[in-house]
């Protein structure tokens, strides 16, 4: 690494630039060139700030060991030990600078220099230890082995293209993890595809983001800070400034502390050694274009979900309770229950159970009580932060009901992006006028009745009831067994306007059993009292049973399959006779259903009858769906 302090200072953000400029002046006045390296000085300052939350004035014994033996080896790609030769001399220069400028006392610098002497012989081993290598290190080593000049971006790009290298995981983490890409599918056991959802357009999402109480407070705080505001102890406001800021923002001191921290991590404010200034995000909020506004909102959600934010304390104080990942878990639970919502009391229980999972019950109770007494309930703090950001809304169905918590559209949009990055497909529904029956079935497969009813109502209103019923029953006749179940259910909900199409369906053996049931319901009569043409035959009942088992059982585990089959085919002579009808059906799934029943039905007689029917069915070939 090469560069003078003059050259490098021009390239850095204001905080590093200020220190480096002063460092250069210190070296000039002392008549000594820096023993370290300008690039390394900037890098060390950034690592100190970003990963330890410290400035030079905050250094204490133990911090250098964490910085140089833990953070630096994990965060910096070093191919050869010689590449890090300037690090220790640079730290010596920084310590001498702090002593000579009064940033640290002479006694403290002496203790830190002693600590550095103990670190020096271990530092090279730490940066070259494979246990500390991340994916970027491995990728860089592969390039170097092939003779690629890592300073030549075009050569790097060429190598990546020629080697068809998978860069998954190098693009950053998004709003749930700052350091590495979080695989939500793996973390939460999600399938490759989730039901589709409806989202507003980017313009509407951005407008909702611009209404964020928390982000607008951060902007007002940045306006109050202005070009420069002196700070105490390298971070906090003076007492008089706290009173002034709370009055200007119309909030209390506790809320100000949260907004102050939040504004730093979302770059609405920029910190320097002895003062704070307006940060780069403040000038763009909320007037930036929609994409930039949504990017800022996502970054804000990251900060709100960090455990130290919703717990309300320094993570170093967490000696027994564990909050890591709780914010993400809550948001994921809300996403998966987005239509119904989750009672707030259940979210409280989720966080408590997670925080105390590794503790014995008596210790868990004592630790939780002590914690909440001192800091408040972390679920309350989390939900308040999410509400102020605009990520959740609380709805109380009635005066005596517990409030329900739901994600807002910007939060749903953000989680969907993260799921897509983890390989989980979450389709977005087209406008209602462009939807097909297959789109509606995809909604129904999600199992959220409120969403299905809303989409069906809008779709029927646009298409007309008869045309909608025709589309649904056509799909039911030609689609899979699951399609048939969902499509006929939705056609039934259309009501009397679908009756002509149900009459036509009596001539289709795939739909006849459903049509008889639907027409009897429309006439307000029960099947036993229905006219002869609407009386279900044994073949109709066997078809309905085959559809039901084929659509539901294959995705269940063995115990659930057994229970489902017990309910569908209870012990007795009737189910055995039905199985004897079933094997004669021209149904494409009949062999699968009979085999499943023979393997998993808990009643031995039913299971034996199913195996016997399956043997008979092997001589038949289904001809219709």
PyMOL commands that set and color helices and strands:
alter all, ss='L'
color gray80, all
select helices_A, chain A and resi 5-9+14-30+38-52+56-58+63-75+81-84+86-100+106-128+130-132+135-145+153-162+174-176+184-188+202-210+213-225+239-249+253-265+280-284+290-305+307-311+315-317+326-336+344-355+361-375+378-389+409-421+432-434+437-445+449-463+465-478+481-505+512-523+527-529+532-534+538-555+558-568+573-582+590-600+604-617
alter helices_A, ss='H'
color red, helices_A
select strands_A, chain A and resi 193-197+229-230+269-271+275-278+342-343+392-395+404-407+425-428
alter strands_A, ss='S'
color yellow, strands_A
deselect
rebuild
show_as cartoon
